[in-house]
Amino acid sequence: MWQELIKKANELIRKDEDSSQELLESVESARKYWLSTKAYFDNVTDPDLIDHAIYAMTAAERRYVYLLRAARDKGLKLPVSQF
C-alpha cells in the first residue's frame, strides 16, 4: 500500500518536473522568437511590411510575457538572460 502511494507520488513529481522543463523551454523559445521579430522590425523598410512586423513583434512579446508570468506563478527560477 505505501509502496503504491510512494510510486504514485514519484510519478507526479516526475510529471511536474517534465512540465516545468517544458515551460522553461517554451519561455526560451518565445524569447528567441520575440528577439527575431524585433530584428525583423528594425530591418524592414517596405511600408506594408512595417505593419506586419509590428503585429508579429507585439504578438511575440505578449506570448513571451505570458509564459514568463506562468513560469513565475509556478515558482520557477529563470536565468538572468530571460529578462
C-alpha positions in Angstrom: 0.0 0.0 0.0 2.7 2.5 1.0 4.8 1.5 -1.9 2.0 2.3 -4.3 1.5 5.7 -2.8 5.2 6.4 -3.0 5.3 5.2 -6.6 2.3 7.5 -7.5 3.9 10.4 -5.7 7.2 9.9 -7.6 5.3 9.8 -10.9 3.5 13.0 -10.1 6.8 14.7 -9.2 8.4 13.5 -12.4 5.4 14.8 -14.4 5.7 18.1 -12.7 9.4 18.3 -13.4 8.8 17.4 -17.0 6.1 20.1 -17.4 8.4 22.6 -15.6 11.2 21.9 -18.0 8.9 22.1 -20.9 7.7 25.5 -19.7 11.2 26.8 -19.4 12.0 25.6 -22.9 8.9 27.4 -24.2 10.0 30.6 -22.4 13.4 30.4 -24.1 11.9 29.7 -27.4 9.4 32.6 -27.1 12.3 34.9 -26.1 14.3 34.0 -29.1 11.3 34.5 -31.4 10.5 37.8 -29.9 14.1 39.0 -30.4 14.0 37.8 -34.0 10.7 39.8 -34.6 12.4 42.8 -33.1 15.3 42.4 -35.6 12.8 42.0 -38.4 11.1 45.2 -37.4 14.4 47.0 -37.3 15.3 45.9 -40.8 12.0 46.1 -42.7 11.6 49.1 -45.0 8.5 48.4 -47.1 5.5 50.3 -45.6 3.2 47.3 -46.0 5.7 45.0 -44.1 6.1 47.5 -41.3 2.5 46.8 -40.2 3.2 43.1 -40.4 6.4 43.5 -38.4 4.6 45.5 -35.7 1.9 42.9 -35.4 4.4 40.0 -35.3 6.5 41.7 -32.7 3.6 42.6 -30.5 2.2 39.1 -30.6 5.6 37.6 -29.9 6.1 39.9 -26.9 2.7 39.1 -25.4 3.3 35.4 -25.7 6.8 35.8 -24.1 5.3 37.9 -21.2 2.5 35.3 -20.7 5.0 32.5 -20.5 7.2 34.4 -18.1 4.2 35.0 -15.8 3.3 31.3 -16.0 6.8 30.3 -15.0 6.9 32.9 -12.2 3.5 31.7 -10.9 4.8 28.1 -10.9 7.8 29.3 -8.9 10.4 28.5 -11.5 13.7 30.3 -11.5 14.7 31.7 -14.8 18.3 32.5 -15.9 19.1 36.2 -15.9 19.2 36.2 -19.7 15.4 35.7 -19.6 14.8 39.2 -18.5 
